[in-house]
Amino acid sequence: MKKINPLVSIIMNCHNGEKYLSKSISSIFSQSYKNWELIFFDNNSNDNSKKIIKSYKDKRIKYFFSKKKINLYHARNLALKKTKGKYVSFLDVDDLWDKKKLKLQIDYLKKNKEYKIIYSNYMVLDETTNKKYNKFFKNLDSGYVTQSLLNNYTLGILTVLFEKKIIQSDCFNKSYNVIGDFDCFLKLSLKNKIAYISRPLAVYRIHGDNYSIKYLNQYIEELKNWIKKNSNIYKKFTFFYLNYYLNKLRIKLFLKSILGV
């Protein structure tokens, strides 16, 4: 009897994503792994996002519309509740996947059952110059990697795949607007072994509308408050490099305000 590949639930959160949406969806359809569902959570878009997603006549696409615009991480939690797959992965409307992304990660988790989360290296595409750059996260640790992530947070949500059973329905803290991914996966790293693949399996597109770039000041404030709030939870870990990174962000914001860089 032929084994059925487990279902993967792909979550795509969208608010006015018409400019980038088609290419992102195409990278899902090009996956060599075919047993997936796309949970498309439309966060009150008023552009052509709905029209674009509805043009794909595929039963694997599940469309949900929010009657009012809500926080991104609230939207991620609501989308999670709609998933039916054994595995969950995220692809935002402006990012892309390698065609073997899902297959390579699922094959790895099947062979290495002690791991419940897996992520990978990724490429960065500058939309203004059309140049690609490898993030070059080399020789990163696998296992219980909380300290490694505090030292250098390399886990891009566009590369992650995990077993749904390990995550709470409200894993994402909706009080955050920028660092909710960071907060969620650090919490998961405390109890779950995380695997890393050095091969780039996704593409992060840089443009003027990237949230973490556009709201750098809010990013800094949220990170600063996160350190204060969570120091007791992560008391056996050191925050030295995270504080160093925070200071670098402050300098970057200062230079941006003064020099416009």
C-alpha positions, -999 to 999 in steps of 0.1 A, spaced: 0 0 0 14 34 -10 21 57 18 4 91 17 27 121 23 16 141 53 -3 173 47 16 206 50 -4 237 59 12 268 43 1 301 59 2 333 38 -8 365 56 -17 392 32 -26 429 35 -25 447 1 0 423 -14 -10 426 -51 25 439 -62 44 407 -51 17 381 -46 17 362 -79 54 352 -78 50 340 -42 20 318 -50 38 305 -81 67 294 -59 42 273 -39 27 257 -70 62 248 -82 69 228 -51 80 192 -58 60 182 -27 23 184 -37 3 175 -6 -2 210 8 -30 234 17 -26 272 14 -43 291 43 -46 325 27 -55 350 54 -65 383 38 -61 410 64 -87 434 51 -69 442 18 -85 468 -4 -64 461 -35 -65 432 -60 -52 406 -36 -85 387 -34 -89 388 -72 -54 374 -77 -58 345 -52 -92 337 -65 -79 334 -100 -61 301 -89 -88 274 -93 -73 250 -69 -91 233 -40 -60 233 -19 -63 271 -15 -85 281 15 -93 318 15 -102 338 47 -110 375 49 -108 397 80 -135 423 81 -112 447 99 -74 451 97 -57 434 127 -22 431 140 0 407 120 6 383 148 -31 382 157 -36 373 121 -10 346 122 -27 330 153 -61 331 135 -46 315 104 -30 288 125 -64 278 139 -75 271 103 -47 246 95 -53 209 92 -18 197 83 7 177 103 32 203 94 30 241 92 51 265 72 49 303 65 54 322 33 46 359 32 33 376 1 67 391 -9 89 360 -4 98 330 -25 106 293 -20 130 270 -37 110 242 -55 124 215 -32 119 235 1 91 214 15 103 180 3 138 184 17 126 196 51 99 169 55 124 142 44 148 154 70 122 154 98 110 119 89 146 106 92 155 126 123 124 122 145 140 140 175 137 173 156 103 190 155 113 223 138 136 228 108 148 260 91 174 269 65 197 294 49 180 318 25 189 343 -3 182 380 -2 170 397 -34 173 434 -37 143 444 -58 159 478 -69 190 462 -84 177 426 -90 208 412 -73 207 381 -51 228 377 -20 233 345 1 229 352 38 258 328 44 247 313 78 274 287 78 278 258 103 249 268 125 240 246 154 212 220 154 196 208 186 185 230 216 197 263 201 182 290 223 215 305 232 227 304 196 195 323 186 200 349 213 236 353 201 226 356 164 190 353 154 192 336 120 158 319 119 138 335 90 101 325 93 100 321 55 123 290 59 107 274 89 87 241 89 75 225 121 51 199 135 18 216 143 14 196 176 43 215 192 28 250 189 1 266 209 -27 283 189 -17 316 203 21 312 201 24 346 185 21 375 210 -2 399 193 11 428 214 41 429 191 40 444 156 75 435 145 93 409 166 65 383 171 83 357 150 115 361 171 94 358 204 75 327 192 104 306 179 126 314 209 98 301 231 96 270 210 134 265 211 133 261 249 115 227 246 121 215 210 152 205 191 156 226 160 174 214 128 193 237 104 199 231 66 227 252 51 213 251 16 193 283 8 156 272 4 139 306 2 143 341 -11 137 372 10 129 402 -12 140 436 0 119 466 -10 106 498 5 76 481 21 94 455 43 79 458 77 111 454 98 129 480 77 100 505 75 93 504 113 129 502 125 122 525 155 93 502 166 116 472 161 141 487 185 115 495 211 99 461 210 133 443 212 143 465 242 110 457 260 113 420 252 147 418 269 133 435 301 102 413 301 118 379 294 151 381 313 136 359 340 123 332 316 156 330 299 177 335 331 201 306 324 210 322 290 231 353 283 218 384 264 252 399 257 251 396 219 214 405 218 221 438 236 251 444 213 227 439 183 202 463 198 229 490 202 238 485 165 202 490 156 201 522 176 232 535 158 216 526 124 184 545 133 204 575 144 224 575 112 192 571 92 176 601 109 207 623 105 221 612 72 192 595 55 211 561 51 
